[in-house]
Amino acid sequence: MPTSVRTAAARLVNGCLRHVGFRMSRISGPFVDYRVYIPWAETLRKAADAGMSVGDYIDATYNLPGATKETIDKIRELSVFEHPIRRVCEIGPGSGRYLEQTLGVCRPEYYEIYETDSDWAAWLERTYPVVRQPADGISLAATPSESIDLVHAHKVLPGQPSIVTCRYLIEMARVTRIGGKAVFDIVTEACLDDATLDAWLAAGGGYEHYPCLVPRQFAIDFMCRRDCMFDGSFVVAMKPGATEYLIFTKTGRRG
């Protein structure tokens, strides 16, 4: 069966199953769809059963306990939250665990999200004071240029093909106002040494192009050519390996 037909059929079936809280997913073969990596209904149910917040449950189940807060703390250490942040854009907030932490730290007046999973996006709209933008999976088309104080993405770009990552970096540079911050993580060469690669291979989960390697200096140079100054970076866990966060300030001149 052609891929386009399989995709259309899967969407039709999942559209019906969504009303009863289920989703069809592949259970055999080496690849699964990274876009449904953390299923909505099942995650909410299991977090409630465990007596945990959704964010804490996801950290404990898919990464390491406290990983989300540790990431936000490290971002804070690089002075991202030192200046007033009134308008925020988040790419792929998913369960909202970074969204929740960010709202607690900087208390913006406006927070918009681009989320391709309709179940999570609708839940985030109901749960947090956010504006849901139409998400096409490649752009921030609904956001005006130089209108955002903080644009950020967490555990999103490691699951994208390299060309899509470049598209998003272009968009992040475009929407960030002068003096604003762009924050994202990618799997750089520092995150994929032989031992870590062996761990990914041994895990056997494999998501098509996840994790996708993006060279660190390539990303830095790419953003600097788009008037963004590199502020610093840090590495955090992303089981069974790691991912590197890069922080930039929009300068209005070549970085």
Backbone hydrogen bonds in HBPLUS format (Angstrom, degrees):
<---DONOR---> <-ACCEPTOR-->    atom                        ^
c    i                          cat <-CA-CA->   ^        H-A-AA   ^      H-
h    n   atom  resd res      DA  || num        DHA   H-A  angle D-A-AA Bond
n    s   type  num  typ     dist DA aas  dist angle  dist       angle   num
A0005-VAL N   A0002-PRO O   3.12 MM   3  5.39 122.4  2.47 102.3 116.0     1
A0006-ARG N   A0002-PRO O   3.03 MM   4  6.39 163.5  2.06 156.9 161.7     2
A0007-THR N   A0003-THR O   2.86 MM   4  6.07 160.0  1.90 153.9 159.6     3
A0008-ALA N   A0004-SER O   3.03 MM   4  6.18 160.8  2.06 141.6 146.7     4
A0009-ALA N   A0005-VAL O   2.89 MM   4  6.09 160.0  1.93 151.4 157.2     5
A0010-ALA N   A0006-ARG O   2.88 MM   4  6.06 158.6  1.92 148.8 154.7     6
A0011-ARG N   A0007-THR O   2.99 MM   4  6.22 156.2  2.04 148.7 154.9     7
A0012-LEU N   A0008-ALA O   3.03 MM   4  6.26 155.2  2.10 145.9 152.5     8
A0013-VAL N   A0009-ALA O   2.97 MM   4  6.23 166.9  1.99 154.9 157.7     9
A0014-ASN N   A0010-ALA O   2.86 MM   4  5.98 166.1  1.88 150.2 154.9    10
A0015-GLY N   A0011-ARG O   2.85 MM   4  5.92 142.6  1.99 139.7 149.8    11
A0016-CYS N   A0012-LEU O   3.25 MM   4  6.59 144.4  2.39 141.6 149.6    12
A0016-CYS N   A0013-VAL O   3.08 MM   3  5.27 125.2  2.39  99.5 112.9    13
A0017-LEU N   A0013-VAL O   2.92 MM   4  6.24 162.5  1.95 153.7 159.2    14
A0018-ARG N   A0014-ASN O   2.87 MM   4  5.80 141.4  2.03 142.2 150.4    15
A0020-VAL N   A0017-LEU O   2.97 MM   3  5.57 152.8  2.04 116.2 124.3    16
A0022-PHE N   A0017-LEU O   3.11 MM   5  5.12 171.0  2.12 134.0 131.5    17
A0021-GLY N   A0018-ARG O   3.05 MM   3  4.97 166.1  2.07 105.2 108.4    18
A0036-VAL N   A0033-ASP O   3.09 MM   3  5.87 165.6  2.12 122.9 126.7    19
A0037-TYR N   A0034-TYR O   3.17 MM   3  4.82 151.7  2.25 109.8 106.5    20
A0043-THR N   A0039-PRO O   3.13 MM   4  5.91 149.1  2.23 136.0 145.0    21
A0044-LEU N   A0040-TRP O   3.03 MM   4  6.30 166.5  2.05 161.8 164.7    22
A0045-ARG N   A0041-ALA O   3.05 MM   4  6.23 162.3  2.08 149.9 155.0    23
A0046-LYS N   A0042-GLU O   2.92 MM   4  6.08 167.3  1.94 151.4 155.0    24
A0047-ALA N   A0043-THR O   2.89 MM   4  5.97 157.4  1.94 150.1 156.4    25
A0048-ALA N   A0044-LEU O   3.06 MM   4  6.19 159.0  2.10 144.0 149.5    26
A0049-ASP N   A0045-ARG O   2.89 MM   4  6.15 159.0  1.93 150.4 156.8    27
A0050-ALA N   A0046-LYS O   2.98 MM   4  6.11 144.5  2.11 139.7 148.5    28
A0052-MET N   A0047-ALA O   2.97 MM   5  5.22 170.5  1.98 156.8 155.2    29
A0051-GLY N   A0048-ALA O   3.05 MM   3  5.01 152.8  2.12 100.5 109.1    30
A0057-TYR N   A0053-SER O   2.93 MM   4  6.07 159.0  1.97 151.8 158.0    31
A0058-ILE N   A0054-VAL O   2.98 MM   4  6.18 159.7  2.02 150.3 155.4    32
A0059-ASP N   A0055-GLY O   2.98 MM   4  6.20 163.5  2.00 151.4 156.0    33
A0060-ALA N   A0056-ASP O   3.00 MM   4  6.14 167.3  2.02 148.4 151.8    34
A0061-THR N   A0057-TYR O   2.88 MM   4  5.96 145.7  1.99 145.2 155.0    35
A0062-TYR N   A0058-ILE O   2.79 MM   4  5.54 168.0  1.80 150.7 154.9    36
A0063-ASN N   A0059-ASP O   2.92 MM   4  4.84 141.4  2.07 123.7 133.1    37
A0067-ALA N   A0064-LEU O   3.03 MM   3  5.43 151.2  2.12 145.2 141.6    38
A0070-GLU N   A0066-GLY O   3.02 MM   4  6.16 161.6  2.06 154.3 160.1    39
A0071-THR N   A0067-ALA O   3.04 MM   4  6.21 152.1  2.12 142.9 149.6    40
A0072-ILE N   A0068-THR O   3.09 MM   4  6.45 163.8  2.12 155.4 158.6    41
A0073-ASP N   A0069-LYS O   2.86 MM   4  6.06 158.7  1.91 153.3 159.7    42
A0074-LYS N   A0070-GLU O   3.00 MM   4  6.23 152.8  2.07 145.4 152.1    43
A0075-ILE N   A0071-THR O   2.95 MM   4  6.26 152.2  2.03 149.8 158.1    44
A0076-ARG N   A0072-ILE O   2.90 MM   4  6.16 152.2  1.98 146.3 154.0    45
A0077-GLU N   A0073-ASP O   3.00 MM   4  6.32 147.4  2.11 142.2 150.8    46
A0078-LEU N   A0075-ILE O   3.14 MM   3  5.30 139.8  2.31  99.5 110.6    47
A0079-SER N   A0076-ARG O   2.91 MM   3  5.28 142.9  2.05 121.3 120.4    48
A0082-GLU N   A0079-SER O   3.38 MM   3  5.20 170.3  2.39 103.8 105.7    49
A0109-GLU N   A0086-ARG O   2.87 MM  23  4.99 128.2  2.15 115.6 129.8    50
A0110-TYR N   A0086-ARG O   2.95 MM  24  6.24 148.9  2.05 163.4 171.7    51
A0149-ASP N   A0087-ARG O   2.87 MM  62  5.30 143.3  2.01 134.0 145.5    52
A0150-LEU N   A0087-ARG O   3.24 MM  63  6.69 147.5  2.35 153.2 158.9    53
A0088-VAL N   A0110-TYR O   2.94 MM  22  6.24 154.3  2.01 143.0 151.2    54
A0112-GLU N   A0088-VAL O   2.87 MM  24  6.22 168.7  1.88 156.4 155.8    55
A0089-CYS N   A0150-LEU O   2.91 MM  61  6.34 158.7  1.95 155.8 159.9    56
A0152-HIS N   A0089-CYS O   2.96 MM  63  6.52 154.2  2.03 159.2 167.6    57
A0090-GLU N   A0112-GLU O   2.96 MM  22  6.42 159.1  2.01 154.3 160.2    58
A0114-TYR N   A0090-GLU O   3.03 MM  24  6.45 147.3  2.14 162.9 168.3    59
A0091-ILE N   A0152-HIS O   2.95 MM  61  6.34 160.2  1.99 156.5 163.0    60
A0092-GLY N   A0114-TYR O   2.67 MM  22  5.62 158.6  1.72 161.1 161.4    61
A0096-GLY N   A0093-PRO O   2.89 MM   3  5.10 167.9  1.91 134.2 131.8    62
A0100-GLU N   A0096-GLY O   2.85 MM   4  5.94 165.1  1.87 152.7 154.4    63
A0102-THR N   A0098-TYR O   2.88 MM   4  6.04 158.9  1.93 150.0 156.2    64
A0103-LEU N   A0099-LEU O   2.91 MM   4  6.14 163.6  1.94 157.5 161.3    65
A0104-GLY N   A0100-GLU O   3.19 MM   4  6.39 149.7  2.29 142.1 149.8    66
A0105-VAL N   A0101-GLN O   3.14 MM   4  6.41 133.8  2.36 140.0 151.9    67
A0105-VAL N   A0102-THR O   3.07 MM   3  5.12 131.2  2.32  97.6 110.7    68
A0106-CYS N   A0102-THR O   3.02 MM   4  6.18 173.7  2.02 169.2 167.2    69
A0107-ARG N   A0103-LEU O   3.13 MM   4  4.90 143.0  2.27 120.5 129.7    70
A0131-VAL N   A0111-TYR O   2.82 MM  20  6.18 152.6  1.90 147.2 155.6    71
A0113-ILE N   A0131-VAL O   2.89 MM  18  6.20 153.7  1.96 160.1 161.3    72
A0133-GLN N   A0113-ILE O   2.92 MM  20  5.91 172.4  1.92 169.9 171.6    73
A0121-ALA N   A0117-ASP O   2.93 MM   4  6.06 165.5  1.95 158.1 163.0    74
A0122-ALA N   A0118-SER O   2.96 MM   4  5.97 162.0  1.99 142.8 147.2    75
A0123-TRP N   A0119-ASP O   3.05 MM   4  6.23 157.2  2.10 145.9 152.6    76
A0124-LEU N   A0120-TRP O   2.85 MM   4  6.07 157.8  1.90 154.7 160.5    77
A0125-GLU N   A0121-ALA O   3.03 MM   4  6.28 154.4  2.09 145.9 152.7    78
A0126-ARG N   A0122-ALA O   3.11 MM   4  6.41 148.2  2.22 142.2 150.3    79
A0127-THR N   A0123-TRP O   2.96 MM   4  6.08 137.9  2.14 143.3 155.3    80
A0128-TYR N   A0124-LEU O   2.89 MM   4  5.69 164.2  1.92 155.4 156.2    81
A0130-VAL N   A0128-TYR O   2.90 MM   2  5.61 130.1  2.15 109.3  94.1    82
A0143-THR N   A0140-LEU O   3.04 MM   3  5.73 167.9  2.05 126.9 130.6    83
A0146-GLU N   A0174-ARG O   2.91 MM  28  6.18 160.0  1.95 137.2 142.6    84
A0147-SER N   A0175-VAL O   2.85 MM  28  5.68 132.9  2.08 136.2 143.1    85
A0148-ILE N   A0175-VAL O   2.97 MM  27  5.83 154.3  2.03 160.2 160.6    86
A0177-ARG N   A0148-ILE O   2.91 MM  29  5.46 169.9  1.92 145.7 146.2    87
A0181-LYS N   A0149-ASP O   2.83 MM  32  6.15 162.1  1.87 149.1 148.8    88
A0151-VAL N   A0181-LYS O   3.00 MM  30  6.45 161.7  2.03 158.4 162.7    89
A0183-VAL N   A0151-VAL O   2.96 MM  32  6.37 159.1  2.00 155.9 162.4    90
A0153-ALA N   A0183-VAL O   3.00 MM  30  6.49 138.4  2.17 144.1 156.9    91
A0159-GLY N   A0156-VAL O   3.05 MM   3  5.73 155.4  2.11 117.7 125.1    92
A0160-GLN N   A0157-LEU O   3.04 MM   3  5.11 169.0  2.06 116.8 116.9    93
A0212-CYS N   A0158-PRO O   2.86 MM  54  5.21 156.3  1.92 137.5 145.5    94
A0164-VAL N   A0161-PRO O   3.05 MM   3  5.39 119.3  2.44 106.2 120.7    95
A0165-THR N   A0161-PRO O   3.03 MM   4  6.38 158.1  2.08 155.6 162.6    96
A0166-CYS N   A0162-SER O   3.00 MM   4  6.31 156.3  2.05 147.4 153.1    97
A0167-ARG N   A0163-ILE O   2.99 MM   4  6.30 152.9  2.07 144.1 151.7    98
A0168-TYR N   A0164-VAL O   2.94 MM   4  6.27 159.3  1.98 153.8 158.5    99
A0169-LEU N   A0165-THR O   2.91 MM   4  6.20 156.8  1.97 152.7 159.5   100
A0170-ILE N   A0166-CYS O   3.00 MM   4  6.21 159.5  2.05 151.0 155.8   101
A0171-GLU N   A0167-ARG O   3.03 MM   4  6.31 155.9  2.09 145.4 152.3   102
A0172-MET N   A0168-TYR O   2.76 MM   4  6.01 154.8  1.83 152.3 159.7   103
A0173-ALA N   A0169-LEU O   3.02 MM   4  6.21 163.9  2.05 149.6 153.0   104
A0174-ARG N   A0170-ILE O   2.98 MM   4  6.18 148.6  2.08 140.8 150.3   105
A0175-VAL N   A0171-GLU O   2.99 MM   4  6.21 165.2  2.02 158.7 159.3   106
A0176-THR N   A0172-MET O   3.27 MM   4  6.22 140.7  2.44 143.4 151.8   107
A0180-GLY N   A0177-ARG O   2.88 MM   3  5.11 158.7  1.92 128.5 131.8   108
A0179-GLY N   A0250-LYS O   2.69 MM  71  5.20 171.6  1.70 149.4 152.4   109
A0250-LYS N   A0180-GLY O   2.92 MM  70  5.52 160.7  1.96 150.1 156.5   110
A0182-ALA N   A0248-PHE O   2.96 MM  66  5.13 156.4  2.02 136.6 141.8   111
A0248-PHE N   A0182-ALA O   2.93 MM  66  5.13 151.0  2.02 150.8 158.0   112
A0184-PHE N   A0246-LEU O   3.30 MM  62  5.74 159.8  2.34 153.9 159.9   113
A0246-LEU N   A0184-PHE O   2.84 MM  62  5.74 163.0  1.87 175.1 176.8   114
A0186-ILE N   A0244-GLU O   2.89 MM  58  5.45 154.0  1.96 147.8 149.2   115
A0244-GLU N   A0186-ILE O   2.83 MM  58  5.45 167.0  1.85 156.2 155.1   116
A0214-VAL N   A0187-VAL O   2.87 MM  27  5.93 162.6  1.90 152.4 157.6   117
A0191-CYS N   A0188-THR O   2.89 MM   3  5.31 151.7  1.97 109.9 119.1   118
A0192-LEU N   A0189-GLU O   3.32 MM   3  5.18 166.7  2.34 100.9 104.4   119
A0197-LEU N   A0193-ASP O   2.85 MM   4  6.06 162.0  1.88 160.8 166.8   120
A0198-ASP N   A0194-ASP O   2.91 MM   4  6.10 156.4  1.96 147.1 153.4   121
A0199-ALA N   A0195-ALA O   3.08 MM   4  6.38 144.1  2.21 136.8 146.4   122
A0199-ALA N   A0196-THR O   3.04 MM   3  4.93 116.7  2.46  90.7 106.6   123
A0200-TRP N   A0196-THR O   2.97 MM   4  6.36 153.7  2.04 151.4 157.8   124
A0201-LEU N   A0197-LEU O   2.92 MM   4  6.20 163.7  1.95 154.5 159.0   125
A0202-ALA N   A0198-ASP O   2.82 MM   4  5.97 155.2  1.88 146.2 153.4   126
A0203-ALA N   A0199-ALA O   2.95 MM   4  6.07 141.9  2.10 140.9 150.6   127
A0210-TYR N   A0207-TYR O   2.59 MM   3  4.89 139.6  1.75 129.0 143.2   128
A0219-ALA N   A0215-PRO O   3.15 MM   4  6.48 159.3  2.19 153.4 157.9   129
A0220-ILE N   A0216-ARG O   3.02 MM   4  6.33 160.9  2.05 153.5 159.1   130
A0221-ASP N   A0217-GLN O   2.90 MM   4  5.99 173.9  1.91 152.5 154.5   131
A0222-PHE N   A0218-PHE O   2.86 MM   4  5.92 154.5  1.93 146.6 154.7   132
A0223-MET N   A0219-ALA O   3.08 MM   4  6.27 159.5  2.12 148.4 151.9   133
A0224-CYS N   A0220-ILE O   2.92 MM   4  6.13 159.7  1.96 152.8 159.4   134
A0225-ARG N   A0221-ASP O   2.99 MM   4  6.15 150.0  2.08 147.8 154.0   135
A0226-ARG N   A0223-MET O   2.90 MM   3  5.06 148.6  2.00 103.6 113.9   136
A0228-CYS N   A0223-MET O   3.19 MM   5  5.43 138.8  2.37 133.8 137.2   137
A0227-ASP N   A0224-CYS O   3.21 MM   3  5.31 134.4  2.43 118.8 112.9   138
A0255-GLY N   A0224-CYS O   2.92 MM  31  4.22 147.1  2.03 137.9 134.7   139
A0251-THR N   A0227-ASP O   2.85 MM  24  5.64 160.7  1.89 152.3 158.9   140
A0229-MET N   A0249-THR O   2.72 MM  20  5.13 163.3  1.74 155.2 151.5   141
A0249-THR N   A0229-MET O   2.87 MM  20  5.13 151.4  1.95 140.8 149.9   142
A0231-ASP N   A0247-ILE O   2.80 MM  16  5.34 175.1  1.80 149.5 149.4   143
A0247-ILE N   A0232-GLY O   3.00 MM  15  5.55 153.3  2.07 169.8 170.1   144
A0234-PHE N   A0245-TYR O   3.15 MM  11  5.37 144.2  2.28 135.3 143.9   145
A0245-TYR N   A0234-PHE O   2.74 MM  11  5.37 158.9  1.78 173.0 171.3   146
A0236-VAL N   A0243-THR O   2.94 MM   7  5.64 165.6  1.96 167.6 169.5   147
A0243-THR N   A0236-VAL O   2.91 MM   7  5.64 155.9  1.96 160.4 167.7   148
A0238-MET N   A0241-GLY O   2.97 MM   3  5.12 173.1  1.97 116.5 115.5   149
A0241-GLY N   A0238-MET O   2.74 MM   3  5.12 147.5  1.84 129.0 124.3   150
